[in-house]
């Protein structure tokens, strides 16, 4: 197996473990969780596995990542965050900040009626905790 294929496999495996740990038993979480600033009554669905892997792939070069950042999105249109900017965590490496900015727009919001939400702004906390082992 080539090095990059192994790295992709390990990143995918780490992504699956992260997704299980982050999502818990359900794919949706109440909006008040983890210090997020989201309008009352809204529910947030975390990024899907494919989106998560795409955003996290560049962190494979770091080997490990452990950072906490916040991303503020000015509005939510049809459930999708728009105009997102890094709000907190500028002290982390560029790849970590890029991953957080990549992940934030992949969250999906629904209102109290279960419909895609419209409104905003929202602040999304992003914690990156990944460890990739390279075998030589």
N, CA, C and O atoms as CSV, one atom per row, in Angstrom:
chain,resi,resn,atom,element,x,y,z
A,1,UNK,N,N,0.861,-1.180,0.000
A,1,UNK,CA,C,0.000,0.000,0.000
A,1,UNK,C,C,0.900,1.233,0.000
A,1,UNK,O,O,1.839,1.322,0.790
A,2,UNK,N,N,0.617,2.154,-0.861
A,2,UNK,CA,C,1.418,3.369,-0.945
A,2,UNK,C,C,1.163,4.248,0.275
A,2,UNK,O,O,0.112,4.164,0.909
A,3,UNK,N,N,2.133,5.085,0.588
A,3,UNK,CA,C,2.066,5.949,1.762
A,3,UNK,C,C,0.801,6.803,1.770
A,3,UNK,O,O,0.132,6.893,2.800
A,4,UNK,N,N,0.459,7.432,0.643
A,4,UNK,CA,C,-0.693,8.339,0.617
A,4,UNK,C,C,-2.008,7.577,0.760
A,4,UNK,O,O,-2.961,8.088,1.348
A,5,UNK,N,N,-2.064,6.352,0.222
A,5,UNK,CA,C,-3.264,5.544,0.404
A,5,UNK,C,C,-3.437,5.173,1.868
A,5,UNK,O,O,-4.544,5.206,2.404
A,6,UNK,N,N,-2.309,4.815,2.518
A,6,UNK,CA,C,-2.352,4.493,3.938
A,6,UNK,C,C,-2.772,5.705,4.754
A,6,UNK,O,O,-3.589,5.594,5.668
A,7,UNK,N,N,-2.215,6.857,4.423
A,7,UNK,CA,C,-2.568,8.084,5.131
A,7,UNK,C,C,-4.055,8.393,4.960
A,7,UNK,O,O,-4.717,8.780,5.923
A,8,UNK,N,N,-4.586,8.227,3.752
A,8,UNK,CA,C,-6.008,8.474,3.510
A,8,UNK,C,C,-6.864,7.493,4.306
A,8,UNK,O,O,-7.892,7.867,4.869
A,9,UNK,N,N,-6.426,6.227,4.346
A,9,UNK,CA,C,-7.166,5.231,5.113
A,9,UNK,C,C,-7.171,5.578,6.596
A,9,UNK,O,O,-8.210,5.502,7.252
A,10,UNK,N,N,-6.016,5.958,7.121
A,10,UNK,CA,C,-5.936,6.326,8.536
A,10,UNK,C,C,-6.756,7.572,8.836
A,10,UNK,O,O,-7.407,7.653,9.877
A,11,UNK,N,N,-6.727,8.540,7.933
A,11,UNK,CA,C,-7.525,9.749,8.136
A,11,UNK,C,C,-9.004,9.412,8.118
A,11,UNK,O,O,-9.778,9.950,8.909
A,12,UNK,N,N,-9.400,8.519,7.212
A,12,UNK,CA,C,-10.812,8.117,7.162
A,12,UNK,C,C,-11.209,7.400,8.441
A,12,UNK,O,O,-12.292,7.636,8.976
A,13,UNK,N,N,-10.332,6.518,8.938
A,13,UNK,CA,C,-10.630,5.816,10.185
A,13,UNK,C,C,-10.707,6.790,11.353
A,13,UNK,O,O,-11.598,6.680,12.196
A,14,UNK,N,N,-9.782,7.742,11.408
A,14,UNK,CA,C,-9.832,8.757,12.460
A,14,UNK,C,C,-11.105,9.572,12.340
A,14,UNK,O,O,-11.717,9.925,13.348
A,15,UNK,N,N,-11.507,9.874,11.113
A,15,UNK,CA,C,-12.728,10.647,10.878
A,15,UNK,C,C,-13.950,9.917,11.375
A,15,UNK,O,O,-14.853,10.530,11.946
A,16,UNK,N,N,-13.993,8.596,11.164
A,16,UNK,CA,C,-15.134,7.828,11.634
A,16,UNK,C,C,-15.194,7.836,13.150
A,16,UNK,O,O,-16.270,7.979,13.730
A,17,UNK,N,N,-14.036,7.683,13.801
A,17,UNK,CA,C,-14.020,7.708,15.255
A,17,UNK,C,C,-14.420,9.088,15.766
A,17,UNK,O,O,-15.181,9.206,16.726
A,18,UNK,N,N,-13.902,10.136,15.116
A,18,UNK,CA,C,-14.250,11.503,15.534
A,18,UNK,C,C,-15.739,11.753,15.356
A,18,UNK,O,O,-16.394,12.326,16.227
A,19,UNK,N,N,-16.265,11.318,14.221
A,19,UNK,CA,C,-17.680,11.562,13.958
A,19,UNK,C,C,-18.546,10.861,14.995
A,19,UNK,O,O,-19.524,11.435,15.474
A,20,UNK,N,N,-18.195,9.615,15.350
A,20,UNK,CA,C,-18.959,8.905,16.366
A,20,UNK,C,C,-18.871,9.615,17.706
A,20,UNK,O,O,-19.878,9.767,18.397
A,21,UNK,N,N,-17.663,10.054,18.079
A,21,UNK,CA,C,-17.493,10.721,19.372
A,21,UNK,C,C,-18.197,12.068,19.391
A,21,UNK,O,O,-18.810,12.438,20.392
A,22,UNK,N,N,-18.110,12.806,18.282
A,22,UNK,CA,C,-18.696,14.149,18.247
A,22,UNK,C,C,-20.210,14.095,18.131
A,22,UNK,O,O,-20.908,14.924,18.716
A,23,UNK,N,N,-20.724,13.128,17.381
A,23,UNK,CA,C,-22.151,13.096,17.132
A,23,UNK,C,C,-22.925,12.370,18.212
A,23,UNK,O,O,-24.115,12.621,18.398
A,24,UNK,N,N,-22.264,11.472,18.925
A,24,UNK,CA,C,-22.969,10.728,19.956
A,24,UNK,C,C,-24.038,9.857,19.324
A,24,UNK,O,O,-23.899,9.445,18.172
A,25,UNK,N,N,-25.107,9.569,20.064
A,25,UNK,CA,C,-26.116,8.655,19.551
A,25,UNK,C,C,-26.993,9.255,18.464
A,25,UNK,O,O,-27.591,8.508,17.689
A,26,UNK,N,N,-27.088,10.555,18.381
A,26,UNK,CA,C,-27.960,11.183,17.387
A,26,UNK,C,C,-27.143,12.079,16.477
A,26,UNK,O,O,-26.053,12.527,16.833
A,27,UNK,N,N,-27.687,12.331,15.296
A,27,UNK,CA,C,-26.999,13.180,14.326
A,27,UNK,C,C,-27.274,14.656,14.571
A,27,UNK,O,O,-26.604,15.515,13.999
A,28,UNK,N,N,-28.253,14.956,15.414
A,28,UNK,CA,C,-28.578,16.348,15.676
A,28,UNK,C,C,-28.362,16.662,17.147
A,28,UNK,O,O,-28.469,15.787,18.007
A,29,UNK,N,N,-28.061,17.899,17.416
A,29,UNK,CA,C,-27.826,18.329,18.784
A,29,UNK,C,C,-28.618,19.597,19.046
A,29,UNK,O,O,-28.879,20.365,18.120
A,30,UNK,N,N,-29.007,19.830,20.302
A,30,UNK,CA,C,-29.694,21.078,20.602
A,30,UNK,C,C,-28.762,22.258,20.370
A,30,UNK,O,O,-27.548,22.148,20.541
A,31,UNK,N,N,-29.333,23.366,19.986
A,31,UNK,CA,C,-28.546,24.536,19.619
A,31,UNK,C,C,-27.770,25.128,20.786
A,31,UNK,O,O,-26.776,25.817,20.559
A,32,UNK,N,N,-28.180,24.888,22.013
A,32,UNK,CA,C,-27.517,25.509,23.156
A,32,UNK,C,C,-26.259,24.774,23.585
A,32,UNK,O,O,-25.609,25.196,24.541
A,33,UNK,N,N,-25.898,23.703,22.921
A,33,UNK,CA,C,-24.778,22.868,23.315
A,33,UNK,C,C,-23.428,23.532,23.035
A,33,UNK,O,O,-23.293,24.276,22.064
A,34,UNK,N,N,-22.444,23.269,23.871
A,34,UNK,CA,C,-21.039,23.630,23.673
A,34,UNK,C,C,-20.775,25.117,23.519
A,34,UNK,O,O,-19.821,25.490,22.837
A,35,UNK,N,N,-21.562,25.963,24.112
A,35,UNK,CA,C,-21.301,27.392,24.051
A,35,UNK,C,C,-21.630,28.026,22.716
A,35,UNK,O,O,-21.238,29.165,22.464
A,36,UNK,N,N,-22.332,27.322,21.862
A,36,UNK,CA,C,-22.708,27.882,20.569
A,36,UNK,C,C,-23.700,29.021,20.782
A,36,UNK,O,O,-24.498,28.993,21.720
A,37,UNK,N,N,-23.645,30.005,19.919
A,37,UNK,CA,C,-24.611,31.102,19.956
A,37,UNK,C,C,-25.529,30.943,18.755
A,37,UNK,O,O,-25.248,31.418,17.655
A,38,UNK,N,N,-26.644,30.252,19.011
A,38,UNK,CA,C,-27.595,29.912,17.973
A,38,UNK,C,C,-28.981,30.283,18.474
A,38,UNK,O,O,-29.279,30.062,19.648
A,39,UNK,N,N,-29.836,30.837,17.630
A,39,UNK,CA,C,-31.173,31.242,18.086
A,39,UNK,C,C,-31.930,30.124,18.790
A,39,UNK,O,O,-31.826,28.954,18.423
A,40,UNK,N,N,-32.684,30.504,19.795
A,40,UNK,CA,C,-33.473,29.547,20.583
A,40,UNK,C,C,-34.426,28.773,19.687
A,40,UNK,O,O,-35.022,29.332,18.766
A,41,UNK,N,N,-34.563,27.492,19.965
A,41,UNK,CA,C,-35.473,26.648,19.211
A,41,UNK,C,C,-34.856,25.989,17.991
A,41,UNK,O,O,-35.451,25.077,17.418
A,42,UNK,N,N,-33.690,26.426,17.589
A,42,UNK,CA,C,-33.039,25.835,16.433
A,42,UNK,C,C,-32.318,24.553,16.838
A,42,UNK,O,O,-31.887,24.400,17.981
A,43,UNK,N,N,-32.196,23.647,15.892
A,43,UNK,CA,C,-31.426,22.425,16.059
A,43,UNK,C,C,-30.350,22.414,14.989
A,43,UNK,O,O,-30.561,22.874,13.867
A,44,UNK,N,N,-29.200,21.884,15.354
A,44,UNK,CA,C,-28.083,21.860,14.415
A,44,UNK,C,C,-27.704,20.418,14.103
A,44,UNK,O,O,-27.604,19.583,15.002
A,45,UNK,N,N,-27.494,20.134,12.811
A,45,UNK,CA,C,-26.991,18.835,12.356
A,45,UNK,C,C,-25.532,19.043,11.947
A,45,UNK,O,O,-25.204,19.962,11.197
A,46,UNK,N,N,-24.689,18.187,12.448
A,46,UNK,CA,C,-23.254,18.294,12.170
A,46,UNK,C,C,-22.950,17.893,10.727
A,46,UNK,O,O,-23.770,17.250,10.070
A,47,UNK,N,N,-21.762,18.275,10.234
A,47,UNK,CA,C,-21.382,17.902,8.862
A,47,UNK,C,C,-21.411,16.389,8.670
A,47,UNK,O,O,-21.160,15.626,9.604
A,48,UNK,N,N,-21.719,15.970,7.448
A,48,UNK,CA,C,-21.707,14.542,7.151
A,48,UNK,C,C,-20.267,14.040,7.068
A,48,UNK,O,O,-19.325,14.832,7.047
A,49,UNK,N,N,-20.108,12.742,7.023
A,49,UNK,CA,C,-18.783,12.119,7.038
A,49,UNK,C,C,-17.921,12.567,5.869
A,49,UNK,O,O,-16.735,12.847,6.044
A,50,UNK,N,N,-18.506,12.637,4.678
A,50,UNK,CA,C,-17.741,13.030,3.496
A,50,UNK,C,C,-17.233,14.470,3.619
A,50,UNK,O,O,-16.068,14.741,3.329
A,51,UNK,N,N,-18.092,15.383,4.044
A,51,UNK,CA,C,-17.677,16.769,4.221
A,51,UNK,C,C,-16.618,16.902,5.293
A,51,UNK,O,O,-15.659,17.659,5.141
A,52,UNK,N,N,-16.793,16.157,6.392
A,52,UNK,CA,C,-15.819,16.201,7.477
A,52,UNK,C,C,-14.453,15.746,6.981
A,52,UNK,O,O,-13.443,16.391,7.266
A,53,UNK,N,N,-14.413,14.639,6.241
A,53,UNK,CA,C,-13.147,14.117,5.736
A,53,UNK,C,C,-12.474,15.099,4.794
A,53,UNK,O,O,-11.258,15.285,4.845
A,54,UNK,N,N,-13.264,15.724,3.936
A,54,UNK,CA,C,-12.699,16.681,2.985
A,54,UNK,C,C,-12.049,17.851,3.713
A,54,UNK,O,O,-10.959,18.286,3.341
A,55,UNK,N,N,-12.704,18.357,4.736
A,55,UNK,CA,C,-12.161,19.495,5.477
A,55,UNK,C,C,-10.955,19.112,6.330
A,55,UNK,O,O,-10.058,19.930,6.540
A,56,UNK,N,N,-10.928,17.879,6.821
A,56,UNK,CA,C,-9.867,17.442,7.714
A,56,UNK,C,C,-8.639,16.898,6.988
A,56,UNK,O,O,-7.568,16.803,7.587
A,57,UNK,N,N,-8.768,16.547,5.735
A,57,UNK,CA,C,-7.664,15.939,4.985
A,57,UNK,C,C,-6.355,16.719,5.080
A,57,UNK,O,O,-5.314,16.093,5.278
A,58,UNK,N,N,-6.342,18.050,4.953
A,58,UNK,CA,C,-5.067,18.770,5.032
A,58,UNK,C,C,-4.360,18.634,6.385
A,58,UNK,O,O,-3.154,18.863,6.471
A,59,UNK,N,N,-5.084,18.271,7.424
A,59,UNK,CA,C,-4.456,18.142,8.736
A,59,UNK,C,C,-3.605,16.884,8.842
A,59,UNK,O,O,-2.845,16.742,9.800
A,60,UNK,N,N,-3.714,15.972,7.884
A,60,UNK,CA,C,-2.883,14.781,7.888
A,60,UNK,C,C,-1.406,15.109,7.861
A,60,UNK,O,O,-0.588,14.342,8.368
A,61,UNK,N,N,-1.055,16.250,7.271
A,61,UNK,CA,C,0.337,16.673,7.230
A,61,UNK,C,C,0.860,17.040,8.615
A,61,UNK,O,O,2.066,16.980,8.856
A,62,UNK,N,N,-0.033,17.419,9.522
A,62,UNK,CA,C,0.387,17.792,10.873
A,62,UNK,C,C,0.593,16.573,11.763
A,62,UNK,O,O,1.351,16.639,12.732
A,63,UNK,N,N,-0.064,15.473,11.452
A,63,UNK,CA,C,0.022,14.296,12.299
A,63,UNK,C,C,-0.966,14.340,13.447
A,63,UNK,O,O,-1.660,13.356,13.704
A,64,UNK,N,N,-1.041,15.468,14.144
A,64,UNK,CA,C,-2.008,15.628,15.225
A,64,UNK,C,C,-2.604,17.023,15.148
A,64,UNK,O,O,-1.997,17.952,14.617
A,65,UNK,N,N,-3.777,17.142,15.677
A,65,UNK,CA,C,-4.432,18.447,15.780
A,65,UNK,C,C,-5.260,18.436,17.048
A,65,UNK,O,O,-5.994,17.484,17.313
A,66,UNK,N,N,-5.143,19.483,17.818
A,66,UNK,CA,C,-5.972,19.651,19.005
A,66,UNK,C,C,-6.174,21.156,19.174
A,66,UNK,O,O,-5.329,21.846,19.744
A,67,UNK,N,N,-7.283,21.643,18.683
A,67,UNK,CA,C,-7.529,23.078,18.734
A,67,UNK,C,C,-9.014,23.352,18.904
A,67,UNK,O,O,-9.862,22.545,18.523
A,68,UNK,N,N,-9.306,24.503,19.481
A,68,UNK,CA,C,-10.688,24.939,19.694
A,68,UNK,C,C,-10.832,26.337,19.111
A,68,UNK,O,O,-10.123,27.267,19.496
A,69,UNK,N,N,-11.757,26.461,18.184
A,69,UNK,CA,C,-11.980,27.727,17.510
A,69,UNK,C,C,-13.470,28.011,17.432
A,69,UNK,O,O,-14.291,27.121,17.653
A,70,UNK,N,N,-13.813,29.243,17.119
A,70,UNK,CA,C,-15.203,29.586,16.865
A,70,UNK,C,C,-15.290,30.268,15.502
A,70,UNK,O,O,-14.419,31.045,15.109
A,71,UNK,N,N,-16.362,29.950,14.805
A,71,UNK,CA,C,-16.613,30.540,13.491
A,71,UNK,C,C,-17.966,31.229,13.566
A,71,UNK,O,O,-18.960,30.624,13.967
A,72,UNK,N,N,-17.996,32.495,13.176
A,72,UNK,CA,C,-19.250,33.261,13.186
A,72,UNK,C,C,-19.754,33.394,11.759
A,72,UNK,O,O,-19.036,33.828,10.858
A,73,UNK,N,N,-21.011,33.008,11.581
A,73,UNK,CA,C,-21.667,33.125,10.279
A,73,UNK,C,C,-22.734,34.207,10.392
A,73,UNK,O,O,-23.564,34.170,11.301
A,74,UNK,N,N,-22.716,35.143,9.500
A,74,UNK,CA,C,-23.593,36.318,9.579
A,74,UNK,C,C,-25.071,35.985,9.409
A,74,UNK,O,O,-25.935,36.682,9.941
A,75,UNK,N,N,-25.357,34.912,8.663
A,75,UNK,CA,C,-26.759,34.571,8.441
A,75,UNK,C,C,-26.881,33.082,8.112
A,75,UNK,O,O,-25.901,32.408,7.796
A,76,UNK,N,N,-28.101,32.605,8.197
A,76,UNK,CA,C,-28.430,31.233,7.809
A,76,UNK,C,C,-29.550,31.338,6.787
A,76,UNK,O,O,-30.592,31.937,7.055
A,77,UNK,N,N,-29.334,30.755,5.618
A,77,UNK,CA,C,-30.328,30.773,4.551
A,77,UNK,C,C,-30.683,29.344,4.186
A,77,UNK,O,O,-29.814,28.556,3.814
A,78,UNK,N,N,-31.953,29.015,4.294
A,78,UNK,CA,C,-32.429,27.676,3.967
A,78,UNK,C,C,-31.648,26.601,4.722
A,78,UNK,O,O,-31.366,25.530,4.184
A,79,UNK,N,N,-31.302,26.904,5.979
A,79,UNK,CA,C,-30.600,25.966,6.840
A,79,UNK,C,C,-29.095,25.980,6.730
A,79,UNK,O,O,-28.417,25.332,7.528
A,80,UNK,N,N,-28.542,26.710,5.751
A,80,UNK,CA,C,-27.104,26.710,5.510
A,80,UNK,C,C,-26.454,28.001,5.993
A,80,UNK,O,O,-26.907,29.089,5.638
A,81,UNK,N,N,-25.391,27.894,6.804
A,81,UNK,CA,C,-24.672,29.088,7.255
A,81,UNK,C,C,-23.998,29.796,6.077
A,81,UNK,O,O,-23.465,29.153,5.172
A,82,UNK,N,N,-24.032,31.134,6.104
A,82,UNK,CA,C,-23.428,31.941,5.027
A,82,UNK,C,C,-22.544,33.027,5.632
A,82,UNK,O,O,-22.722,33.421,6.785
A,83,UNK,N,N,-21.603,33.496,4.850
A,83,UNK,CA,C,-20.694,34.585,5.242
A,83,UNK,C,C,-20.005,34.261,6.561
A,83,UNK,O,O,-20.109,35.013,7.530
A,84,UNK,N,N,-19.300,33.132,6.587
A,84,UNK,CA,C,-18.640,32.659,7.803
A,84,UNK,C,C,-17.191,33.137,7.870
A,84,UNK,O,O,-16.460,33.111,6.880
A,85,UNK,N,N,-16.801,33.573,9.063
A,85,UNK,CA,C,-15.440,34.048,9.324
A,85,UNK,C,C,-14.958,33.481,10.648
A,85,UNK,O,O,-15.749,33.285,11.570
A,86,UNK,N,N,-13.673,33.218,10.743
A,86,UNK,CA,C,-13.094,32.762,11.996
A,86,UNK,C,C,-13.221,33.875,13.023
A,86,UNK,O,O,-12.823,35.012,12.770
A,87,UNK,N,N,-13.779,33.546,14.185
A,87,UNK,CA,C,-13.959,34.541,15.236
A,87,UNK,C,C,-12.921,34.375,16.345
A,87,UNK,O,O,-12.336,35.357,16.803
A,88,UNK,N,N,-12.697,33.151,16.768
A,88,UNK,CA,C,-11.723,32.887,17.816
A,88,UNK,C,C,-10.844,31.722,17.441
A,88,UNK,O,O,-11.322,30.754,16.850
A,89,UNK,N,N,-9.566,31.792,17.769
A,89,UNK,CA,C,-8.642,30.712,17.471
A,89,UNK,C,C,-7.577,31.085,16.469
A,89,UNK,O,O,-6.975,30.216,15.837
A,90,UNK,N,N,-7.342,32.372,16.320
A,90,UNK,CA,C,-6.342,32.819,15.344
A,90,UNK,C,C,-4.917,32.388,15.703
A,90,UNK,O,O,-4.014,32.475,14.871
A,91,UNK,N,N,-4.718,31.926,16.933
A,91,UNK,CA,C,-3.380,31.490,17.350
A,91,UNK,C,C,-3.030,30.096,16.835
A,91,UNK,O,O,-1.876,29.680,16.932
A,92,UNK,N,N,-3.999,29.374,16.294
A,92,UNK,CA,C,-3.740,28.025,15.796
A,92,UNK,C,C,-3.155,28.071,14.396
A,92,UNK,O,O,-3.299,29.075,13.697
A,93,UNK,N,N,-2.485,26.979,13.971
A,93,UNK,CA,C,-1.887,26.959,12.622
A,93,UNK,C,C,-2.916,27.201,11.520
A,93,UNK,O,O,-4.114,26.984,11.701
A,94,UNK,N,N,-2.418,27.652,10.388
A,94,UNK,CA,C,-3.263,27.998,9.248
A,94,UNK,C,C,-4.146,26.828,8.825
A,94,UNK,O,O,-5.326,27.023,8.533
A,95,UNK,N,N,-3.593,25.612,8.788
A,95,UNK,CA,C,-4.390,24.452,8.364
A,95,UNK,C,C,-5.560,24.203,9.314
A,95,UNK,O,O,-6.639,23.808,8.872
A,96,UNK,N,N,-5.363,24.429,10.605
A,96,UNK,CA,C,-6.440,24.248,11.581
A,96,UNK,C,C,-7.541,25.282,11.345
A,96,UNK,O,O,-8.728,24.956,11.354
A,97,UNK,N,N,-7.130,26.519,11.136
A,97,UNK,CA,C,-8.116,27.581,10.885
A,97,UNK,C,C,-8.875,27.319,9.592
A,97,UNK,O,O,-10.085,27.537,9.527
A,98,UNK,N,N,-8.172,26.853,8.562
A,98,UNK,CA,C,-8.823,26.547,7.285
A,98,UNK,C,C,-9.829,25.411,7.459
A,98,UNK,O,O,-10.912,25.450,6.875
A,99,UNK,N,N,-9.479,24.403,8.255
A,99,UNK,CA,C,-10.406,23.289,8.493
A,99,UNK,C,C,-11.661,23.784,9.208
A,99,UNK,O,O,-12.769,23.369,8.869
A,100,UNK,N,N,-11.499,24.656,10.183
A,100,UNK,CA,C,-12.659,25.195,10.916
A,100,UNK,C,C,-13.555,26.001,9.986
A,100,UNK,O,O,-14.778,25.869,10.035
A,101,UNK,N,N,-12.958,26.834,9.139
A,101,UNK,CA,C,-13.753,27.622,8.187
A,101,UNK,C,C,-14.424,26.725,7.153
A,101,UNK,O,O,-15.510,27.045,6.669
A,102,UNK,N,N,-13.795,25.612,6.812
A,102,UNK,CA,C,-14.373,24.654,5.867
A,102,UNK,C,C,-15.558,23.926,6.501
A,102,UNK,O,O,-16.575,23.708,5.843
A,103,UNK,N,N,-15.432,23.551,7.765
A,103,UNK,CA,C,-16.474,22.782,8.446
A,103,UNK,C,C,-17.726,23.606,8.750
A,103,UNK,O,O,-18.840,23.109,8.587
A,104,UNK,N,N,-17.565,24.835,9.182
A,104,UNK,CA,C,-18.707,25.639,9.648
A,104,UNK,C,C,-19.850,25.715,8.642
A,104,UNK,O,O,-20.997,25.521,9.043
A,105,UNK,N,N,-19.608,25.985,7.361
A,105,UNK,CA,C,-20.730,26.064,6.413
A,105,UNK,C,C,-21.401,24.721,6.135
A,105,UNK,O,O,-22.451,24.684,5.493
A,106,UNK,N,N,-20.820,23.623,6.604
A,106,UNK,CA,C,-21.401,22.306,6.377
A,106,UNK,C,C,-22.437,21.930,7.438
A,106,UNK,O,O,-23.163,20.950,7.272
A,107,UNK,N,N,-22.510,22.702,8.528
A,107,UNK,CA,C,-23.544,22.459,9.534
A,107,UNK,C,C,-24.887,22.844,8.935
A,107,UNK,O,O,-24.957,23.723,8.076
A,108,UNK,N,N,-25.954,22.192,9.384
A,108,UNK,CA,C,-27.296,22.495,8.896
A,108,UNK,C,C,-28.196,22.802,10.078
A,108,UNK,O,O,-28.139,22.130,11.108
A,109,UNK,N,N,-29.031,23.830,9.919
A,109,UNK,CA,C,-29.890,24.307,10.999
A,109,UNK,C,C,-31.354,24.150,10.631
A,109,UNK,O,O,-31.761,24.424,9.502
A,110,UNK,N,N,-32.141,23.702,11.603
A,110,UNK,CA,C,-33.583,23.632,11.432
A,110,UNK,C,C,-34.241,24.437,12.539
A,110,UNK,O,O,-33.691,24.574,13.632
A,111,UNK,N,N,-35.419,24.967,12.251
A,111,UNK,CA,C,-36.139,25.763,13.251
A,111,UNK,C,C,-37.004,24.846,14.112
A,111,UNK,O,O,-36.967,23.624,13.965
A,112,UNK,N,N,-37.770,25.439,14.995
A,112,UNK,CA,C,-38.599,24.683,15.936
A,112,UNK,C,C,-39.642,23.814,15.225
A,112,UNK,O,O,-40.108,22.823,15.786
A,113,UNK,N,N,-40.009,24.183,13.988
A,113,UNK,CA,C,-40.986,23.410,13.221
A,113,UNK,C,C,-40.342,22.300,12.392
A,113,UNK,O,O,-41.031,21.574,11.676
A,114,UNK,N,N,-39.017,22.172,12.493
A,114,UNK,CA,C,-38.309,21.150,11.724
A,114,UNK,C,C,-37.995,21.555,10.300
A,114,UNK,O,O,-37.535,20.734,9.507
A,115,UNK,N,N,-38.240,22.812,9.968
A,115,UNK,CA,C,-37.967,23.325,8.623
A,115,UNK,C,C,-36.570,23.941,8.580
A,115,UNK,O,O,-36.059,24.360,9.618
A,116,UNK,N,N,-35.935,24.007,7.395
A,116,UNK,CA,C,-34.638,24.681,7.300
A,116,UNK,C,C,-34.756,26.110,7.838
A,116,UNK,O,O,-35.663,26.859,7.474
A,117,UNK,N,N,-33.823,26.459,8.705
A,117,UNK,CA,C,-33.876,27.751,9.383
A,117,UNK,C,C,-33.414,28.882,8.479
A,117,UNK,O,O,-32.632,28.682,7.550
A,118,UNK,N,N,-33.915,30.073,8.774
A,118,UNK,CA,C,-33.481,31.312,8.138
A,118,UNK,C,C,-33.304,32.333,9.242
A,118,UNK,O,O,-34.138,32.429,10.143
A,119,UNK,N,N,-32.237,33.087,9.182
A,119,UNK,CA,C,-31.973,34.097,10.209
A,119,UNK,C,C,-30.490,34.199,10.465
A,119,UNK,O,O,-29.670,34.081,9.555
A,120,UNK,N,N,-30.164,34.422,11.719
A,120,UNK,CA,C,-28.753,34.527,12.086
A,120,UNK,C,C,-28.545,35.762,12.918
A,120,UNK,O,O,-29.519,36.444,13.239
A,121,UNK,N,N,-27.379,36.070,13.268
A,121,UNK,CA,C,-26.138,35.332,13.038
A,121,UNK,C,C,-26.032,34.124,13.960
A,121,UNK,O,O,-26.797,33.987,14.915
A,122,UNK,N,N,-25.062,33.240,13.658
A,122,UNK,CA,C,-24.784,32.075,14.494
A,122,UNK,C,C,-23.278,31.994,14.732
A,122,UNK,O,O,-22.481,32.366,13.871
A,123,UNK,N,N,-22.904,31.508,15.903
A,123,UNK,CA,C,-21.507,31.247,16.214
A,123,UNK,C,C,-21.367,29.759,16.476
A,123,UNK,O,O,-22.053,29.193,17.327
A,124,UNK,N,N,-20.466,29.135,15.727
A,124,UNK,CA,C,-20.298,27.686,15.776
A,124,UNK,C,C,-18.944,27.360,16.412
A,124,UNK,O,O,-17.903,27.762,15.891
A,125,UNK,N,N,-18.952,26.636,17.530
A,125,UNK,CA,C,-17.668,26.195,18.096
A,125,UNK,C,C,-17.157,24.979,17.319
A,125,UNK,O,O,-17.916,24.054,17.030
A,126,UNK,N,N,-15.867,24.992,16.985
A,126,UNK,CA,C,-15.267,23.881,16.255
A,126,UNK,C,C,-14.072,23.389,17.056
A,126,UNK,O,O,-13.147,24.150,17.341
A,127,UNK,N,N,-14.099,22.119,17.415
A,127,UNK,CA,C,-12.956,21.515,18.100
A,127,UNK,C,C,-12.366,20.468,17.186
A,127,UNK,O,O,-13.063,19.551,16.749
A,128,UNK,N,N,-11.077,20.599,16.892
A,128,UNK,CA,C,-10.381,19.631,16.059
A,128,UNK,C,C,-9.498,18.795,16.980
A,128,UNK,O,O,-8.628,19.325,17.671
A,129,UNK,N,N,-9.724,17.516,16.982
A,129,UNK,CA,C,-8.923,16.605,17.791
A,129,UNK,C,C,-8.679,15.358,16.965
A,129,UNK,O,O,-9.528,14.470,16.893
A,130,UNK,N,N,-7.507,15.300,16.341
A,130,UNK,CA,C,-7.180,14.214,15.433
A,130,UNK,C,C,-5.744,13.794,15.666
A,130,UNK,O,O,-4.878,14.631,15.922
A,131,UNK,N,N,-5.493,12.520,15.580
A,131,UNK,CA,C,-4.138,12.002,15.659
A,131,UNK,C,C,-3.984,10.972,14.540
A,131,UNK,O,O,-4.748,10.010,14.457
A,132,UNK,N,N,-2.987,11.187,13.682
A,132,UNK,CA,C,-2.724,10.280,12.572
A,132,UNK,C,C,-1.355,9.658,12.797
A,132,UNK,O,O,-0.379,10.368,13.037
A,133,UNK,N,N,-1.282,8.348,12.721
A,133,UNK,CA,C,-0.015,7.644,12.891
A,133,UNK,C,C,0.520,7.275,11.516
A,133,UNK,O,O,-0.172,6.650,10.712
A,134,UNK,N,N,1.741,7.662,11.262
A,134,UNK,CA,C,2.394,7.325,9.993
A,134,UNK,C,C,3.305,6.129,10.217
A,134,UNK,O,O,4.155,6.149,11.106
A,135,UNK,N,N,3.129,5.090,9.414
A,135,UNK,CA,C,3.967,3.908,9.493
A,135,UNK,C,C,5.017,3.971,8.389
A,135,UNK,O,O,4.702,4.297,7.245
A,136,UNK,N,N,6.230,3.666,8.725
A,136,UNK,CA,C,7.324,3.691,7.755
A,136,UNK,C,C,7.822,2.302,7.499
A,136,UNK,O,O,8.745,2.112,6.708
